[in-house]
Amino acid sequence: MSVVVTGATGHLGRLVVEGLLSQGFPAERVTATGRNTAKLTDLADRGVRTARADYADPTSLKEAFRGADTLLLVSGSEVGQRVEQHRNAIEAAREAGVAHVVYTSAPRATDTTLVLAPEHKATEEILTASGLTYTILRNGWYSENYASQLEQAREHGSFVGSAGQGRVASAARRDFAEAAAVVLRDPAAHAGAVHELSGDTAWTYADLADTLGELLGREVVYRDLDTEEHVAALTGAGLDEGTARFVAALDANTRDGELSATTGELSRLLGRPTTPVAETLRALL
Ligand SMILES: NC(=O)c1ccc[n+]([C@@H]2O[C@H](COP(=O)([O-])OP(=O)(O)OC[C@H]3O[C@@H](n4cnc5c(N)ncnc54)[C@H](OP(=O)(O)O)[C@@H]3O)[C@@H](O)[C@H]2O)c1
């Protein structure tokens, strides 16, 4: 059985390839792909096949996917273009004879107000209508997303947001990657499954302040703002209006509990508890 992984030049895809290798999957049966294969040379040195694959270039996708039984489609990072890009990848998988597509989606993608969900929902719909066997990994939030709060806390002893008492059931990016590798090693066991993957513990921003305080050895305060105050603080710190509104919208989603569900599915796939947010942030320090 062979596996092709997209986005292997990025954080998650690379960790998935590393996860497959460390879980004993033969390197010669893995193809790591990205737009710039120069970023994949160390994987090639370890026996992994590498290939160029650009979601905007269907020919490159078809060539890269040929011969693979299973595709891990890591969702792209170009927000607004992803539905067409993912459609290209799913269509290329079908044309290349790939039997099973595993897609990294977002929490409760088909039933959430999460601002990032619509492209994931549309991709899930394309995939489930494709006739291919599929598995959907609805990845929760990465703990690494809170690196900027760590930096703010380190500099100012405080950080701002507009998430209120909302909780985040985050896990380490590596946890999600290892779970993807588990699925890719035995895709038939996950055929048709939609896995809602989250960290085992859901924390508030006030909890995050306490965690950062312990890590930094100083008092850290979370200052909760309303949405407009948050946008003003972000634009005042140099963000453009669109990005500031996007960040504030994600905090509103957090406040509304869209990232809070602790499903236990990630730790079940891993066979161990998920990595606590404190451990991920300590590693970032
Ligand atoms: N759950 C979360 O908390 C969370 C947070 C952030 C992102 N995400 C989603 O999860 C995905 C993986 O996360 P990550 O941390 O690995 O993100 P990342 O480090 O930004 O990696 C994104 C990957 O997507 C590739 N990509 C983007 N556009 C592409 C295109 N047109 N054709 C081919 N490849 C393309 C990038 O390739 P290049 O190296 O060529 O740019 C890169 O390999 C992200 O892309 C995003 O959809 C989830």
The ligand as a Gaussian input file, in Angstrom:
#p B3LYP/6-31G(d) Opt

LIG

0 1
 N       -6.347000      23.490000      12.914000
 C       -5.645000      24.603000      12.989000
 O       -5.424000      25.173000      14.056000
 C       -5.062000      25.178000      11.738000
 C       -4.259000      26.312000      11.824000
 C       -3.700000      26.815000      10.652000
 C       -3.968000      26.184000       9.442000
 N       -4.771000      25.087000       9.409000
 C       -5.075000      24.373000       8.149000
 O       -4.297000      23.176000       8.157000
 C       -3.406000      23.171000       7.035000
 C       -2.091000      22.562000       7.463000
 O       -1.571000      23.314000       8.529000
 P       -0.032000      23.714000       8.556000
 O        0.235000      24.198000       9.913000
 O        0.787000      22.618000       7.975000
 O       -0.008000      24.950000       7.537000
 P        1.251000      25.456000       6.691000
 O        2.520000      25.194000       7.435000
 O        0.939000      26.853000       6.289000
 O        1.262000      24.514000       5.411000
 C        0.344000      24.663000       4.368000
 C        0.762000      23.720000       3.273000
 O       -0.187000      23.865000       2.209000
 C        0.570000      24.011000       1.007000
 N       -0.131000      24.735000      -0.027000
 C       -0.717000      25.943000       0.070000
 N       -1.199000      26.309000      -1.150000
 C       -0.894000      25.290000      -1.990000
 C       -1.100000      25.065000      -3.370000
 N       -1.706000      25.979000      -4.148000
 N       -0.658000      23.916000      -3.908000
 C       -0.023000      22.984000      -3.159000
 N        0.214000      23.147000      -1.853000
 C       -0.206000      24.289000      -1.287000
 C        1.787000      24.798000       1.439000
 O        2.772000      24.714000       0.425000
 P        3.933000      25.834000       0.285000
 O        5.051000      25.354000       1.197000
 O        4.290000      25.765000      -1.147000
 O        3.354000      27.154000       0.698000
 C        2.155000      24.056000       2.706000
 O        2.842000      22.871000       2.428000
 C       -3.325000      24.630000       6.586000
 O       -2.975000      24.718000       5.226000
 C       -4.719000      25.129000       6.893000
 O       -5.627000      24.734000       5.889000
 C       -5.299000      24.572000      10.522000

